[in-house]
Amino acid sequence: MDKMEKRNCKRCEEEFEIGKFSNKYNKLCRDCTREYHRTYRKERSQREPEFKEYIDRQRRFYMRKRLIVTKEKLLSEFGGRCKKCDIADYRVLQLDHINGGGGKSRKNGEFKSTRQFFKEVLSDPGKFQKYQILCANCNWIKRIENGEIRRLEKGEIKSSTTWKEWCKIQGWEYGWGN
């Protein structure tokens, strides 16, 4: 029987197996290391506002990167192309609720973030019956044709509304400065 090497954490003084340390040279267990860094960042952020901005920038970058990776995983699982026009540029591809109602589920607070929603869709066994991948243009066309836009539901806009009429309803100026 192999005997695992053990070591004491210098901060909490508990004995742990080497695997509980982030590397074999570290003197603090993972939990104490995490707490040390959390306290350090908090104290330094209070002393130096630039450091807090740096940490916030790093956190936003990391969260954005995780969202992109999750979105790419989701798109590849659905084939990575718009179901209608076959475009494959991930920057314009969107997850569409086949039967509408995406805005309602967002307002009801069914998910906290886009990444969390993507992860829930990835783990959903019936996802191919509920969702599809569309490019932004095809998604908007579908929403207008199916009356999924709030103003369409109220009857303010018809699916045959021209761009000029749409701009007037939105309160936008039509044309190029005319």
trRosetta pair geometry for C-beta under 8 A, 3 or more apart (Angstrom, degrees):
i j d omega theta_ij theta_ji phi_ij phi_ji
4 17 4.6 -12 142 -134 136 114
4 18 6.8 -146 175 16 92 90
4 19 7.5 -50 -163 -3 132 105
5 17 7.2 101 77 -156 50 66
5 18 4.9 31 82 -32 99 122
6 15 5.2 35 164 175 124 102
6 16 6.5 171 -152 89 82 26
6 17 5.6 -57 -99 -96 74 44
6 18 7.2 -125 -98 -36 26 68
7 15 7.2 173 90 -148 21 67
7 16 6.5 -28 64 64 69 74
7 18 6.2 71 2 -89 112 67
7 21 6.7 -7 64 -33 130 139
8 13 5.8 0 180 -155 113 50
8 14 6.9 171 -146 87 70 23
8 15 5.3 -42 -90 -91 71 66
8 16 7.7 119 -115 16 25 73
9 12 4.8 19 89 48 132 85
9 13 6.3 -93 74 -44 75 15
9 14 5.5 13 26 50 112 71
9 15 8.0 -152 1 -83 75 20
9 16 6.2 46 -39 5 99 118
9 21 7.9 178 -93 -87 85 97
9 27 7.4 107 -153 149 49 58
9 28 5.6 52 -157 -145 95 45
9 29 4.1 -50 -92 -18 133 98
9 32 5.5 135 -179 6 134 148
10 13 7.4 11 -163 -75 16 62
10 27 4.5 14 -10 151 127 110
10 28 6.0 -69 42 -77 92 69
10 32 8.0 180 60 126 67 158
11 28 5.3 31 -2 -122 117 102
11 29 7.6 -115 47 24 104 83
11 32 4.1 156 58 -159 139 143
11 36 7.3 -136 -74 -60 158 115
12 29 6.6 -43 33 23 121 123
12 31 7.6 13 -18 84 148 112
12 32 5.5 -143 -15 -70 104 127
14 29 7.1 -17 66 -26 103 148
16 20 3.7 -87 168 60 132 145
16 21 6.8 140 96 -40 127 82
16 29 5.3 99 1 -104 159 121
17 20 5.5 108 62 -7 67 100
18 21 6.0 -58 -167 30 49 109
18 24 6.0 6 -167 -111 119 81
20 29 5.2 -20 137 -144 105 101
20 30 6.1 -121 173 2 62 100
21 24 6.9 106 90 -99 128 27
21 26 4.7 176 179 72 109 110
21 28 7.4 135 -130 87 91 37
21 29 5.9 -90 -87 -117 66 47
21 30 6.7 -176 -125 -42 23 74
22 26 5.0 67 50 -16 87 164
22 30 5.7 120 -56 -96 81 81
22 33 5.9 -49 -18 40 127 172
23 26 5.1 108 53 -15 72 104
26 33 6.6 -16 -176 -77 137 137
28 32 4.2 -124 -174 96 107 115
28 33 4.6 143 101 -62 118 78
28 36 6.4 7 160 -13 173 142
29 32 5.0 85 54 15 77 103
29 33 6.9 -140 94 -8 35 91
30 33 5.6 -57 -144 37 30 113
30 34 6.2 32 157 -21 66 105
31 34 5.8 -53 -149 35 29 112
31 35 6.4 26 154 -15 63 108
32 35 5.6 -54 -145 40 33 111
32 36 6.1 41 153 -25 66 105
33 36 5.6 -52 -147 33 30 115
33 37 6.5 24 157 -13 64 106
34 37 6.1 -59 -150 39 28 106
34 38 6.3 29 153 -21 64 109
35 38 5.6 -53 -144 36 31 114
35 39 6.3 29 158 -16 65 107
36 39 6.0 -60 -150 39 26 108
36 40 6.2 28 153 -21 64 110
37 40 5.5 -52 -142 37 32 115
37 41 6.3 32 160 -19 66 104
38 41 6.1 -55 -149 36 26 107
38 42 6.4 25 154 -18 62 110
39 42 5.7 -58 -147 37 30 111
39 43 6.2 24 159 -14 67 110
40 43 6.1 -61 -145 40 26 105
40 44 6.0 17 162 -12 65 113
41 44 6.0 -60 -139 43 26 105
41 45 6.0 31 159 -26 64 110
41 51 7.9 -162 -151 147 65 114
41 55 5.9 110 -162 -111 116 152
42 45 5.9 -56 -147 33 25 113
42 46 6.8 24 154 -18 60 104
43 46 5.9 -56 -155 32 32 110
43 47 6.6 23 152 -12 65 108
44 47 5.6 -58 -148 41 37 109
44 48 5.8 -23 171 33 74 105
44 51 5.0 -74 137 121 103 162
45 48 7.0 -77 -124 65 21 67
45 49 7.6 53 -174 -112 60 33
45 51 5.5 -129 -94 97 53 101
45 52 3.8 87 -151 -80 97 94
45 55 6.4 -59 -87 21 117 144
46 52 8.0 87 -49 -59 31 124
47 51 7.6 23 73 29 81 136
48 51 4.1 69 93 0 111 111
48 52 7.2 172 98 -10 63 80
49 52 5.5 -51 -155 33 43 114
49 53 6.5 44 149 -18 70 101
50 53 5.6 -52 -152 36 36 113
50 54 6.3 41 148 -23 66 104
51 54 5.4 -50 -149 34 35 116
51 55 6.4 35 152 -18 67 103
52 55 5.7 -51 -146 37 32 110
52 56 6.3 33 153 -18 64 107
53 56 5.7 -55 -146 38 30 112
53 57 6.2 34 154 -21 65 106
54 57 5.7 -55 -149 35 29 112
54 58 6.4 28 153 -18 64 107
55 58 5.7 -55 -148 37 31 112
55 59 6.3 33 153 -21 65 106
56 59 5.6 -53 -146 36 31 112
56 60 6.4 31 155 -18 65 104
57 60 5.9 -54 -148 36 30 110
57 61 6.3 31 153 -19 64 107
58 61 5.7 -55 -148 36 30 113
58 62 6.2 29 155 -18 65 108
59 62 5.8 -56 -146 38 29 111
59 63 6.2 27 156 -17 65 108
60 63 5.8 -56 -144 39 29 109
60 64 6.2 31 156 -20 64 108
61 64 5.8 -58 -148 37 27 111
61 65 6.3 29 153 -21 63 108
62 65 5.7 -54 -148 35 30 113
62 66 6.5 30 153 -18 64 105
63 66 5.7 -53 -148 36 32 111
63 67 6.4 36 151 -21 64 104
63 115 7.7 -124 -173 -21 82 150
64 67 5.6 -53 -150 34 32 113
64 68 6.5 32 153 -19 65 104
65 68 5.8 -53 -149 34 31 111
65 69 6.5 31 153 -18 64 105
66 69 5.8 -53 -147 36 32 111
66 70 6.3 30 155 -17 65 107
66 115 6.2 29 119 -128 99 151
67 70 5.8 -59 -148 40 30 109
67 71 6.1 30 154 -20 66 108
67 114 6.3 47 -142 88 119 111
67 115 4.8 -103 -103 -73 77 108
67 118 7.7 123 -151 16 67 148
68 71 5.7 -54 -144 37 30 111
68 72 6.3 32 156 -20 64 105
69 72 5.8 -54 -148 35 29 111
69 73 6.5 31 152 -20 63 105
70 73 5.6 -53 -150 35 32 113
70 74 6.4 33 151 -19 65 106
70 115 5.1 100 49 -143 160 85
70 118 4.7 112 143 103 115 140
70 119 6.3 -55 -151 -61 132 82
70 122 7.7 -110 -166 -29 88 142
71 74 5.6 -55 -148 37 33 112
71 75 6.2 31 155 -18 67 106
71 90 7.1 121 127 179 110 115
71 118 6.1 -88 -83 -121 57 157
72 75 5.8 -52 -142 38 31 110
72 76 6.2 30 158 -18 64 106
72 90 6.3 2 -101 -145 77 156
73 76 6.0 -56 -148 36 26 108
73 77 6.5 28 153 -21 61 107
73 118 7.9 107 69 156 97 119
73 122 6.7 13 120 -105 111 141
74 77 5.8 -58 -153 33 30 112
74 78 6.6 12 155 -4 65 109
74 95 6.6 -40 147 -73 136 127
74 118 4.9 -95 -51 -162 147 104
74 121 6.3 49 -132 89 122 122
74 122 5.8 -102 -95 -70 83 100
75 78 6.0 -68 -150 46 32 101
75 79 7.9 -78 169 66 60 42
75 80 4.9 74 145 -105 93 62
75 90 5.7 166 62 -123 177 101
75 93 5.7 83 -120 106 126 147
75 133 6.2 95 -132 -117 73 145
76 79 7.7 149 -166 12 29 4
76 80 5.2 17 -101 -60 48 109
77 122 6.6 133 10 -124 166 84
78 95 7.8 161 -19 -110 163 86
78 128 7.7 166 -118 -104 81 80
78 131 7.4 -81 -101 114 137 103
78 132 7.1 144 -165 -154 131 39
78 133 4.5 134 119 -27 138 120
79 133 6.7 -155 57 33 91 136
80 88 5.8 33 139 -145 92 93
80 90 7.3 -46 -152 -81 86 93
80 93 7.6 -82 -162 -83 44 172
80 133 7.5 -31 -96 112 7 171
81 86 5.2 -4 174 -151 125 52
81 87 6.7 157 -156 73 74 31
81 88 4.9 -37 -99 -88 82 80
81 93 7.8 -123 -141 -103 13 133
81 133 6.9 115 79 96 32 129
82 85 4.9 2 96 53 136 77
82 86 5.9 -79 64 -23 84 11
82 87 4.7 31 6 41 123 80
82 88 7.8 -121 0 -64 76 39
82 93 6.4 -145 -68 -110 78 89
82 133 6.3 -121 -107 122 37 85
82 134 5.4 54 -146 -148 89 40
82 135 4.1 -36 -87 -23 139 90
82 138 5.6 126 -173 19 128 148
83 132 4.9 -23 -24 173 150 121
83 133 6.0 135 -31 68 90 64
83 134 5.9 -51 29 -82 94 72
83 138 7.6 -174 57 134 75 154
84 134 6.3 29 8 -128 107 94
84 135 7.7 -106 55 22 98 91
84 138 4.4 166 48 -140 135 144
84 142 8.0 -165 -37 -55 149 114
85 135 6.1 -48 50 16 119 129
85 137 7.5 11 2 77 152 115
85 138 5.7 -157 -4 -58 108 129
87 92 6.6 -21 119 79 137 125
87 93 7.5 -165 98 -72 94 89
87 135 4.9 33 55 -66 129 140
88 93 7.8 -8 -158 -54 28 129
89 92 5.1 43 92 22 106 102
89 93 7.0 173 87 -26 53 91
89 135 7.7 53 57 -118 90 114
90 93 5.4 -55 -139 26 41 117
92 135 4.7 19 129 -154 108 92
92 136 4.9 -93 -167 -1 86 102
92 137 7.7 5 174 -4 127 84
93 133 5.4 1 -171 -175 112 107
93 134 7.4 155 -150 86 64 25
93 135 5.9 -54 -93 -98 53 57
94 133 7.2 151 74 -154 36 61
94 134 5.9 -29 63 71 87 73
94 135 7.1 87 13 -161 86 16
94 136 5.9 92 -16 -82 124 61
94 139 5.1 -14 64 -52 132 159
95 118 7.3 176 -20 -103 155 81
95 121 6.6 -46 -161 -119 153 176
95 131 5.6 -11 -174 -168 96 126
95 132 7.9 148 -157 76 53 30
95 133 6.4 -39 -100 -99 52 65
96 102 7.5 -99 -155 -41 44 144
96 131 6.6 142 73 -158 47 69
96 132 5.2 -28 64 67 101 79
96 133 7.1 143 13 -118 91 14
96 134 4.6 24 -20 14 140 115
96 139 5.3 -158 -86 -118 123 101
96 142 6.8 47 -163 74 150 153
97 100 5.7 85 98 -142 112 5
97 101 5.5 -112 133 58 156 74
97 102 4.2 -175 -7 -54 127 95
97 105 7.8 145 -80 12 151 130
97 130 6.7 -38 -142 165 71 80
97 131 6.2 -46 -103 -101 42 71
98 129 7.4 -98 26 157 151 41
98 130 6.1 -163 18 179 107 25
98 131 6.4 -143 -23 -94 89 15
98 132 5.5 84 -78 -7 91 106
99 130 7.5 -64 16 -144 99 60
100 143 7.7 118 -110 -119 100 72
100 146 6.2 -161 -59 127 125 136
100 148 4.5 -154 -123 -112 122 119
101 104 4.8 -50 -161 38 70 119
101 105 6.1 68 143 -22 86 97
102 105 6.0 -57 -151 36 33 106
102 106 6.4 32 152 -19 66 107
103 106 5.6 -56 -149 36 34 113
103 107 6.3 30 155 -17 68 106
104 107 5.8 -56 -146 38 31 108
104 108 6.3 30 155 -19 65 108
105 108 5.7 -54 -145 37 32 113
105 110 4.6 -42 -178 23 87 139
105 111 7.5 33 143 8 101 95
106 109 7.9 41 169 -67 32 27
106 110 7.3 -73 -82 36 25 92
106 111 7.3 -46 -111 52 60 89
109 112 7.6 24 -165 -83 77 59
111 116 4.9 177 -170 101 104 108
111 117 4.1 119 118 -75 166 85
111 120 6.3 -126 -96 5 129 145
112 116 5.3 47 52 30 81 157
113 116 4.6 98 55 6 81 102
113 117 7.0 -142 96 -5 44 86
114 117 5.6 -55 -151 36 33 114
114 118 6.3 36 151 -21 67 104
115 118 5.6 -51 -148 34 33 113
115 119 6.4 32 153 -18 65 104
116 119 5.7 -55 -150 36 32 111
116 120 6.5 34 151 -20 64 104
117 120 5.7 -54 -150 35 32 112
117 121 6.5 33 152 -19 65 104
118 121 5.7 -54 -150 35 32 112
118 122 6.4 36 151 -22 65 105
119 122 5.5 -49 -148 33 34 115
119 123 6.5 20 157 -9 65 107
120 123 6.1 -65 -149 44 30 101
120 124 6.3 44 150 -40 66 104
121 124 5.5 -47 -147 16 34 120
121 127 5.4 98 -176 -126 75 125
121 131 6.0 11 -148 -4 125 163
122 127 7.5 22 -97 -72 16 162
124 127 4.3 116 86 -62 104 92
124 130 7.1 -46 133 37 146 139
126 129 5.0 -44 178 39 88 114
126 130 6.0 76 122 -17 90 109
127 130 5.9 -73 -145 46 35 102
127 131 5.4 -31 -177 34 78 112
128 131 7.3 -66 -105 59 21 72
134 138 4.3 -130 -171 93 106 110
134 139 4.2 142 101 -65 125 82
134 142 6.5 -69 -139 1 171 141
135 138 5.0 84 52 16 78 103
135 139 6.8 -143 90 -10 35 92
136 139 5.7 -58 -146 36 27 115
136 140 6.5 24 158 -16 64 106
137 140 6.0 -59 -151 36 29 106
137 141 6.3 27 154 -18 65 107
138 141 5.6 -52 -145 38 33 113
138 142 6.2 36 154 -21 65 105
139 142 5.8 -54 -149 36 29 112
139 143 6.4 30 152 -20 63 106
140 143 5.5 -52 -145 35 34 112
140 144 6.4 31 156 -17 66 104
141 144 6.0 -57 -150 38 30 108
141 145 6.1 24 156 -14 66 112
142 145 5.9 -59 -141 43 28 107
142 146 5.9 8 165 -2 66 116
142 148 7.5 14 122 15 75 135
143 146 6.3 -67 -137 49 22 97
143 148 4.1 -92 -148 64 73 114
143 149 5.5 85 149 -47 106 88
144 147 7.8 28 -180 -70 27 32
144 148 7.8 -65 -42 40 21 81
144 149 6.3 7 -94 -7 57 126
144 152 6.8 166 -141 -69 52 148
144 157 7.9 -73 -141 126 93 124
144 159 5.4 126 149 -129 88 80
145 159 5.5 75 -109 -141 45 137
147 152 4.4 -155 -143 132 65 125
147 153 6.1 112 165 -74 97 61
147 159 7.3 -77 -66 -60 74 107
148 152 7.1 31 43 57 27 135
149 152 4.4 86 64 2 88 108
149 153 7.2 -157 90 -11 45 83
149 157 7.0 -21 90 62 129 133
150 153 5.6 -54 -154 30 34 114
150 154 6.7 25 153 -12 66 105
151 154 5.7 -55 -148 40 37 108
151 156 4.3 -66 -175 58 93 121
151 157 4.9 54 121 5 109 112
151 169 7.0 111 178 158 154 135
152 155 7.6 49 -179 -72 33 22
152 156 7.4 -88 -75 52 26 74
152 157 5.2 -60 -84 72 67 96
152 158 7.7 110 -131 -108 85 19
152 159 7.2 50 -133 -65 128 72
156 169 6.2 126 151 -149 112 131
157 161 4.9 -48 -163 -30 89 155
157 165 7.8 143 -129 126 86 109
157 166 7.0 52 -131 -106 129 76
157 169 6.1 79 -78 -172 104 178
158 161 5.3 141 60 -43 67 85
161 165 4.7 -125 -166 89 89 125
161 166 5.3 111 133 -62 119 84
161 169 7.5 -21 -166 -6 147 141
162 165 4.8 95 54 9 77 101
162 166 6.9 -134 99 -7 40 89
163 166 5.4 -52 -146 35 33 117
163 167 6.4 36 155 -21 65 102
163 174 7.7 131 125 -133 85 109
164 167 5.9 -51 -151 32 30 111
164 168 6.7 30 150 -19 62 105
164 174 5.1 52 -133 -139 73 154
165 168 5.6 -54 -151 35 34 114
165 169 6.4 34 152 -19 67 104
166 169 5.8 -56 -151 36 31 110
166 170 6.3 23 154 -13 65 111
167 170 5.8 -60 -145 43 30 108
167 172 4.3 -89 -158 74 82 102
167 173 7.1 -46 171 93 124 15
167 174 4.3 132 91 -78 153 91
168 171 7.7 37 178 -72 28 27
168 172 7.8 -81 -54 52 21 67
168 174 6.9 -22 -53 -36 76 124
173 177 7.9 48 135 -89 139 35
175 178 4.2 -50 135 25 149 110
